């Protein structure tokens, strides 16, 4: 076997896309929005997962677009799609467990993979819930997190984003805070998702510093690999994580190959719309 | 019977202060933008917006003071930028602003419209279990429940599956907007509506509503739209008004006709970004492009032929393949 040729010069964003792409298996039905997850899925389809199917919440199925879509409803998705359907039908694929992998992001993640893309500093004031800082909101994230067979989280690795407990739990991870409806307001307890009858769960967090997995027993996040080639150390990951994170056994991540980078730069996002060359 | 009328007349007939309003399309794509501008111009107040995948029009209606309630899952412009000013409105909270935003998920909203379409009062689902969307403390419509028209008495209910014993399900209340407005490529005078490309569940939006206004690029004859009837999405029975409004989804795209107007979108987002510090910057924009403009025709004249040609779609692709899309390096506007 010929030795793989690794690229020497690449950005953390490209590294994230490459790492996420390698988590997609051939034949996966992948539920994406736009942005880096879409780029990562296209890379997988071009390399090791030609039978993967990309679908997006706006209703486009298995699109082989020739220009990169900028938004979920972009006309560019239309060309080369084999099916077009409304959102209720597309999301029902999740409820029928037909979506193998969904991508998620957010402003906060905790050690169980719970995500917050709604707002930070959440509090109830005068009978209303308000935020110190409000974000775009769930969109389909809560649906994907609760009903895809597995999920991949892509996040910027910062201490304020990797937190002990999310300020608002938009998208459920492995253990969630359950609100007891009959026992009065505000009573919450931590329960594993399977006790709620939920399937799926986060498989990995691909960050700007490394790739994290979730321990099979405790379901707590640990470092699987780190971007040593980009100068990232395990110490740096621990420093940028707001909770105790296990790093034993973590390995340097495999850098992008020249082929992966060539596809990203020349075929998938040649204009740098998302990768911003 | 012809349902063709002026947009203003359609809004005057079917929309009222306090109406529950749904707008078709998704995010910034194929949204009834000309109708949104007209709603702001006509000075409607206290609107209750409910949408599966909101974005640009809902943000504008909130910032212009036309809407006082929004039930939605998301607000933004995707790659074009964050929902500036709107996020401040939500951060300050209903107690201070009088504007209530209540969070749901995309699929929850889809299902609520499906229930509305089917004519049943609620629908069960497994979605979003474990999410704070179901946190009983987080319900910004709590004091309106059972009080205000068309606000369901509860945000959701929980019940055990009585048929197969498959555990507990959440029940979601049906959504039946007073008015749904959809922008389509074409419609016939009787209301039959055809949408090319993704229809973003606009059939469900229409079928769940009490009244439907369709704005379209072109009004065509019944004979013309009856060719390939399987291409038609919404039958005449649901539609009350048909308004010919070319470029009615501008600055968003409409497949087969035009693409995004990246210059307009970037300017709008930038004005709202500046507006977080100086709200006057957004009010100037609103005055320039909405309030100070007589109607959609004047809006198009103001945009100019060069701009409209620059975003014109390639007839086979359906979009403008040479549109500048590197937003950080946009050339000057044509």
Interface residues (C-beta under 8 A of the other chain):
Chain A: X34 X35 X57 X58 X59 X60 X67 X68 X70 X71 X72 X73 X74 X75 X76 X77 X78 X79 X84 X86 X87 X88 X91 X92 X94 X95 X118 X119 X122 X124 X125 X126 X127 X128 X129 X130 X131 X132 X133 X134 X135 X136 X137 X138 X139 X140 X141 X142 X143 X145 X146 X147 X168 X169 X170 X171 X172 X176 X177 X178 X179 X181 X185 X186 X193 X196 X197 X198 X271 X272 X273 X274 X276
Chain B: X25 X26 X27 X28 X29 X30 X52 X53 X72 X73 X74 X75 X76 X78 X79 X80 X82 X83 X87 X88 X90 X91 X92 X93 X94 X95 X100 X103 X104 X105 X106 X107 X108 X110 X111 X113 X114 X125 X126 X127 X128 X129 X130 X131 X132 X133 X134 X135 X136 X137 X138 X139 X140 X142 X143 X158 X166 X167 X168 X197 X198 X199 X200 X201 X202 X203 X204 X253 X255 X259 X260 X313 X317 X318 X319 X321 X325 X326 X328
